[in-house]
């Protein structure tokens, strides 16, 4: 969750790409995640929890280039049990 920069690069074979801290953190959430679970950052946890989503604190996870980050697993949508 956050800002990104997007653009087209390449003169002969143009490709669309995105860059930024948001993209890097998202990639790290994927690479440090657990199969069949959705892992999110504290920032996204705050937004989702305020909307009634059910999340569980995973705890501190060592994230390359970021150090230790507290992450959460998404367990259910709003109104779910």
C-alpha positions as CSV (number, residue, x, y, z in Angstrom):
1,X,0.0,0.0,0.0
2,X,1.5,3.3,-1.0
3,X,2.9,5.3,-3.9
4,X,4.6,3.8,-7.0
5,X,6.2,5.1,-10.1
6,X,5.2,3.5,-13.4
7,X,6.4,3.8,-16.9
8,X,7.3,2.3,-20.2
9,X,11.0,1.5,-20.8
10,X,12.7,0.3,-23.9
11,X,12.9,1.7,-27.4
12,X,12.8,-1.5,-29.5
13,X,10.7,-3.7,-27.2
14,X,8.8,-1.4,-24.8
15,X,7.8,-2.9,-21.5
16,X,5.6,-1.4,-18.7
17,X,7.1,-1.6,-15.3
18,X,6.6,-0.2,-11.8
19,X,9.1,0.9,-9.2
20,X,9.3,2.2,-5.6
21,X,9.4,1.2,-2.0
22,X,5.8,-0.1,-2.2
23,X,6.7,-2.5,-4.9
24,X,9.8,-3.7,-3.0
25,X,7.8,-4.3,0.3
26,X,5.1,-6.1,-1.6
27,X,7.6,-8.4,-3.1
28,X,9.1,-9.1,0.3
29,X,5.7,-9.9,1.7
30,X,5.4,-12.5,-1.0
31,X,8.9,-14.0,-0.6
32,X,8.7,-14.1,3.2
33,X,5.0,-15.3,3.3
34,X,3.5,-18.7,4.0
35,X,1.6,-20.7,1.3
36,X,-2.1,-20.1,1.2
37,X,-1.9,-17.1,3.6
38,X,-2.1,-13.4,2.8
39,X,0.6,-11.5,4.7
40,X,0.4,-7.7,5.1
41,X,2.3,-4.8,6.6
42,X,1.3,-2.8,9.7
43,X,0.1,0.0,7.5
44,X,-2.3,-2.2,5.6
45,X,-3.3,-4.0,8.8
46,X,-4.5,-0.6,10.2
47,X,-6.6,0.1,7.1
48,X,-8.1,-3.4,6.9
49,X,-8.8,-3.7,10.7
50,X,-10.6,-0.4,10.6
51,X,-12.9,-1.8,7.9
52,X,-13.7,-4.9,9.9
53,X,-11.3,-7.4,8.5
54,X,-10.0,-10.1,10.8
55,X,-6.2,-10.2,11.0
56,X,-3.7,-12.1,13.1
57,X,-0.3,-10.8,14.2
58,X,2.4,-13.0,12.7
59,X,5.1,-11.2,14.6
60,X,8.5,-10.0,13.6
61,X,9.7,-11.2,10.2
62,X,13.2,-10.5,8.9
63,X,12.7,-8.6,5.6
64,X,15.7,-8.1,3.2
65,X,16.6,-4.5,3.0
66,X,14.1,-3.5,5.7
67,X,15.3,-5.4,8.8
68,X,12.6,-6.8,11.1
69,X,9.0,-5.9,10.3
70,X,5.8,-6.8,12.2
71,X,3.5,-8.5,9.8
72,X,-0.1,-9.8,9.9
73,X,-2.1,-12.6,8.3
74,X,-5.5,-11.8,6.8
75,X,-8.0,-14.3,8.2
76,X,-11.4,-13.1,7.2
77,X,-13.3,-10.3,5.5
78,X,-15.7,-8.0,7.3
79,X,-18.7,-9.7,8.7
80,X,-17.1,-13.2,8.4
81,X,-16.5,-15.5,11.3
